[in-house]
Amino acid sequence: MKKIAILMLLLGTTAAYAQKARPVRYVNHTEFGGLFGRVKYPNPYNNNAEQVDSKTSLTVQTFNGVQIHEKLSAGVTLGIDWYKTALLNPIAGGVRYDFVTSKNVKLFGTVDAGYAFAWFQDDSEGAATKGGLMVNPGVGMKVGRPGVAAFTIALTYKRQEAHITKVPLWDQRERFEDRVYNRLALRLGISF
C-alpha cells in the first residue's frame, strides 16, 4: 500500500509540474547595413564581352520570434534589399543561436531561408522583376547586459535569386535574366 501511495504521489507531482506554464519570451533583432559583392555580366553594347564590377547595396531586416530555449530563438525575418536594378523584399524563417555567452558579450549564429518578393519594385514599361529563393547564414556579436537591449554586429553570406524580364532589343522576341545575388552582408543592429 505504501508503494502505491508513493507512486501516486510521484505521478501527481510530475503531472502538476507538467502543467506549469513557461512564459513565452518575445525576441526582436532589427538590423541595417550593406551588401558587398562583385558581378560578372555580358555587356550587350560591347559584343557581349564579360564585364566585372563591384557592387554595394543597402539592406534592412527585422527578425521577430520567440525564445525556444535559453540559447535558441526562432521566428520570421522580413527585409528590404536595394540592389542597383531590383528592390527585393525577403520573407524568411529564421533561427538565432547563442554560441558563447559571457556576462555582457555573446557570439551568435544566424540562419534565414525563404523567398524574396518584388512588391515595391517599380519596373519600366515592358519589364518585370520577380523575386526568388533566399538563404542568409552568418555569425555575429551582441554587446549588452542580459535581459535588456543589446547592440549587434553581424557578418553573413546572402544568396538571393531573381528573374528579370527586359524589353527586347532589335530583332529579339524576348529578353530576360536569371540573376543570383551572392553578397557579403555587414549589418549593425539592436536586439531585445
C-alpha positions in Angstrom: 0.0 0.0 0.0 2.9 2.4 0.8 4.5 1.7 -2.6 1.2 2.5 -4.4 0.7 5.7 -2.3 4.3 6.9 -3.1 3.8 6.0 -6.8 0.6 8.0 -6.9 2.2 11.0 -5.1 5.1 10.9 -7.6 2.8 10.7 -10.6 0.6 13.6 -9.1 3.6 15.9 -8.7 5.0 15.2 -12.2 1.6 15.8 -13.7 1.3 19.1 -11.7 4.8 20.1 -12.8 4.0 19.3 -16.4 1.1 21.8 -16.2 3.3 24.6 -15.1 3.3 27.2 -17.9 6.7 28.5 -19.1 6.4 32.2 -20.0 6.9 33.0 -23.7 9.7 35.5 -24.4 9.4 37.7 -27.5 12.6 38.3 -29.4 13.3 41.1 -31.9 16.5 41.7 -33.8 16.5 44.7 -36.2 19.5 45.4 -38.4 20.7 47.7 -41.3 23.8 47.5 -43.3 25.5 46.9 -46.7 25.6 44.1 -49.2 29.0 43.8 -50.9 29.9 41.8 -53.9 31.4 41.5 -57.4 29.3 41.0 -60.5 30.3 39.4 -63.9 27.8 40.0 -66.7 27.8 40.2 -70.5 27.7 43.7 -72.0 25.3 43.7 -75.0 26.7 47.0 -76.2 30.3 45.5 -76.4 29.7 42.3 -78.4 28.6 40.5 -75.2 32.1 40.8 -73.7 32.0 40.0 -70.0 32.4 42.9 -67.6 33.1 42.8 -63.9 32.0 45.4 -61.4 32.0 45.9 -57.7 28.5 46.4 -56.2 27.4 47.8 -52.9 23.7 47.7 -51.9 21.6 48.7 -48.8 19.8 46.1 -46.7 17.4 46.4 -43.8 15.8 43.5 -41.9 13.9 42.6 -38.8 13.7 39.2 -37.1 10.6 38.7 -34.8 10.2 35.5 -32.9 10.1 33.6 -29.6 12.8 32.2 -27.4 12.5 28.4 -27.6 15.5 27.6 -25.3 17.9 29.7 -23.3 20.2 30.0 -26.3 17.8 29.3 -29.3 15.2 31.7 -30.9 13.0 31.0 -33.9 10.8 33.3 -35.9 10.2 35.2 -39.1 12.6 37.6 -40.8 11.3 40.5 -43.0 13.5 42.7 -45.0 14.2 45.1 -47.9 17.3 44.8 -50.2 18.1 47.7 -52.6 20.1 46.2 -55.4 21.1 48.6 -58.3 18.2 47.4 -60.6 16.0 45.5 -58.2 14.2 46.2 -54.9 13.5 42.8 -53.3 11.6 42.0 -50.1 12.7 38.7 -48.5 10.4 36.9 -46.1 12.1 34.0 -44.4 12.0 31.6 -41.5 14.9 32.4 -39.1 16.9 31.0 -36.3 19.2 32.7 -33.8 21.5 30.7 -31.6 23.9 32.0 -28.9 27.2 30.0 -29.1 29.3 31.7 -26.4 27.7 33.7 -23.7 29.5 35.8 -21.2 28.0 38.4 -18.9 27.9 41.2 -21.5 29.1 39.8 -24.8 27.5 37.0 -26.8 28.7 35.3 -30.0 25.6 34.1 -32.0 24.8 32.3 -35.2 22.0 33.2 -37.6 20.3 31.4 -40.4 17.4 32.7 -42.6 15.9 30.9 -45.5 12.9 31.9 -47.6 11.7 33.8 -50.6 12.2 37.3 -51.9 9.3 39.2 -53.5 9.4 42.3 -55.7 6.4 44.1 -54.1 7.9 47.6 -54.1 9.9 47.3 -57.4 8.8 49.9 -60.0 9.6 48.4 -63.4 9.7 50.4 -66.7 7.1 49.6 -69.3 7.6 46.1 -70.8 9.9 45.0 -68.0 9.1 42.8 -65.0 11.0 41.8 -61.8 10.2 38.7 -59.9 12.0 37.5 -56.7 13.3 34.1 -55.9 14.8 31.8 -53.2 17.0 33.4 -50.5 19.3 32.0 -47.9 21.3 34.0 -45.4 23.7 32.2 -42.9 26.2 34.1 -40.7 27.7 34.9 -37.3 27.6 38.0 -35.1 28.2 39.5 -31.7 25.8 41.0 -29.2 27.1 43.6 -26.7 24.8 44.4 -23.8 23.6 43.2 -20.4 21.3 40.1 -20.3 17.6 41.0 -20.3 17.9 44.4 -21.9 18.5 45.7 -25.4 21.9 44.8 -26.9 23.8 46.3 -29.9 24.8 43.8 -32.6 27.2 43.4 -35.4 26.7 40.6 -37.9 28.7 39.2 -40.9 26.6 37.0 -43.2 26.6 35.5 -46.6 23.4 36.3 -48.6 22.4 34.4 -51.7 19.2 35.6 -53.4 17.7 34.8 -56.7 15.7 37.0 -59.1 14.1 36.7 -62.6 14.2 39.9 -64.6 12.2 40.2 -67.9 13.5 43.0 -70.1 12.3 44.9 -73.1 13.6 43.1 -76.2 16.3 44.7 -78.3 16.4 45.0 -82.1 15.3 41.6 -83.5 14.8 39.8 -80.2 11.5 38.2 -79.3 12.2 38.0 -75.6 14.9 39.0 -73.2 15.4 38.0 -69.6 18.0 37.4 -66.9 18.0 34.9 -64.1 20.1 36.6 -61.5 21.8 35.2 -58.4 23.0 37.8 -56.0 25.8 36.5 -53.9 26.7 39.1 -51.3 28.7 39.5 -48.1 26.4 41.4 -45.7 27.7 43.6 -42.8 24.9 44.7 -40.6 24.6 46.8 -37.4 21.5 46.5 -35.2 19.7 46.2 -31.9 18.3 43.1 -30.3 16.0 42.7 -27.3 
